Amino acid sequence: MAFVDPGQIRDADAGQKGDVLLRVEDVSLSFGGVKAITAISFDIKQGEIRAIIGPNGAGKTSMLNVINGFYHPQEGEIWFRGKKRKALKPHQIANEGIARTFQNIALFKGMSTLDNIMTGRLTKMKKNMFWQAIWRGPAEREEIEHREVVERIIDFLEIQHIRKTSVGRLPYGLQKRVELGRALAAEPALLLLDEPMAGMNVEEKEDMSRFIIDVNQQFGTTIALIEHDMGVVMDLSDRVVVLDYGKKIGDGPPDEVRRNQDVIDAYLGVAHD
Ligand SMILES: Nc1ncnc2c1ncn2[C@@H]1O[C@H](COP(=O)(O)OP(=O)(O)OP(=O)(O)O)[C@@H](O)[C@H]1O
């Protein structure tokens, strides 16, 4: 099963570690008169943890929304696995191997942990309602396979004890972990995490950091994340891109970005020209 075999988790098109997996090229996005993103370029390499940081309103979530197809930029291109991407819908982009979590948890609160994570398998399900209606055999077999993957994710994230619990009754930190599980269930080539540690206490943040590192190392999943906690970002990431007022002001390894004067100014709120 792909989920337990790190060698198989990446599909054949995913390329080698260090290859460019996704490239954002000269992307601009406006909402009416508001320029959320202005001529931004950067890449995300196979196998890395890439952080996108910046002060409030810098354009981070807009950037994530462009990458996963919620927004289509007025200018610029997105290249994925060496091909220029057409203006696809979010579910088509999910089918191509990009999964994400959200700033405000977007789970089905009345459903159990297990069922929520199962919904993450939808992009992988081949046997549809038609099959289920005329011949249950193949559909059932497929369901069992999906269920096995989901159970392994539950073990991996150490949430066996809440597998039957309604998600709405779980503490916030665990809900975030379930949301991570649902994204993992799609076995993505690129996992986008929008503030995975927001609202967590120190212990929950440490747990989540550990799971993010484990996902990256054990399954080779490429991860791009937005995070406000600088300590976490600098510890976790291989490279950091910094946005401010919709523009890119820094890009590089954490140590380099930390010393970048434009980045320091942006975080201290130094006035712009
Ligand atoms: N759907 C939208 N309609 C209009 N303006 C928007 C929309 N989404 C974002 N914006 C604007 O675009 C700019 C960038 O917003 P965005 O949410 O991407 O920033 P951010 O860096 O993620 O901020 P935060 O850290 O506060 O979440 C802001 O000025 C915001 O008001």
The ligand as an SDF file (V2000), in Angstrom:
LIG
                    3D

 31 33  0  0  0  0  0  0  0  0999 V2000
  -11.4750   37.6650   -1.8140 N   0  0  0  0  0  0  0  0  0  0  0  0
  -10.9090   38.8530   -1.6430 C   0  0  0  0  0  0  0  0  0  0  0  0
  -11.5470   39.9820   -2.0300 N   0  0  0  0  0  0  0  0  0  0  0  0
  -10.9900   41.2010   -1.8720 C   0  0  0  0  0  0  0  0  0  0  0  0
   -9.7670   41.4040   -1.3390 N   0  0  0  0  0  0  0  0  0  0  0  0
   -9.0810   40.3210   -0.9240 C   0  0  0  0  0  0  0  0  0  0  0  0
   -9.6120   38.9940   -1.0530 C   0  0  0  0  0  0  0  0  0  0  0  0
   -8.6850   38.1040   -0.5510 N   0  0  0  0  0  0  0  0  0  0  0  0
   -7.6480   38.8420   -0.1410 C   0  0  0  0  0  0  0  0  0  0  0  0
   -7.8730   40.1650   -0.3660 N   0  0  0  0  0  0  0  0  0  0  0  0
   -6.9510   41.2650   -0.0640 C   0  0  0  0  0  0  0  0  0  0  0  0
   -5.6940   40.9120   -0.5960 O   0  0  0  0  0  0  0  0  0  0  0  0
   -4.6610   41.2800    0.2990 C   0  0  0  0  0  0  0  0  0  0  0  0
   -3.8510   40.0420    0.6980 C   0  0  0  0  0  0  0  0  0  0  0  0
   -4.6620   39.2060    1.5210 O   0  0  0  0  0  0  0  0  0  0  0  0
   -4.2300   37.7670    2.0060 P   0  0  0  0  0  0  0  0  0  0  0  0
   -5.3550   37.1930    2.7910 O   0  0  0  0  0  0  0  0  0  0  0  0
   -3.7300   36.9830    0.8490 O   0  0  0  0  0  0  0  0  0  0  0  0
   -3.0090   38.0990    2.9680 O   0  0  0  0  0  0  0  0  0  0  0  0
   -2.2970   37.1960    4.0650 P   0  0  0  0  0  0  0  0  0  0  0  0
   -0.8470   37.4770    3.9440 O   0  0  0  0  0  0  0  0  0  0  0  0
   -2.7290   35.7880    3.9230 O   0  0  0  0  0  0  0  0  0  0  0  0
   -2.8790   37.8170    5.4120 O   0  0  0  0  0  0  0  0  0  0  0  0
   -3.1070   37.1560    6.8680 P   0  0  0  0  0  0  0  0  0  0  0  0
   -1.7560   36.8390    7.4100 O   0  0  0  0  0  0  0  0  0  0  0  0
   -3.7780   38.2620    7.6210 O   0  0  0  0  0  0  0  0  0  0  0  0
   -3.9650   35.9500    6.6580 O   0  0  0  0  0  0  0  0  0  0  0  0
   -5.3160   41.9650    1.4770 C   0  0  0  0  0  0  0  0  0  0  0  0
   -5.2870   43.3680    1.2400 O   0  0  0  0  0  0  0  0  0  0  0  0
   -6.7280   41.4410    1.4390 C   0  0  0  0  0  0  0  0  0  0  0  0
   -7.6300   42.3640    1.9910 O   0  0  0  0  0  0  0  0  0  0  0  0
  1  2  1  0
  2  3  1  0
  2  7  2  0
  3  4  2  0
  4  5  1  0
  5  6  2  0
  6  7  1  0
  6 10  1  0
  7  8  1  0
  8  9  2  0
  9 10  1  0
 10 11  1  0
 11 12  1  0
 11 30  1  0
 12 13  1  0
 13 14  1  0
 13 28  1  0
 14 15  1  0
 15 16  1  0
 16 17  2  0
 16 18  1  0
 16 19  1  0
 19 20  1  0
 20 21  2  0
 20 22  1  0
 20 23  1  0
 23 24  1  0
 24 25  2  0
 24 26  1  0
 24 27  1  0
 28 29  1  0
 28 30  1  0
 30 31  1  0
M  END
$$$$
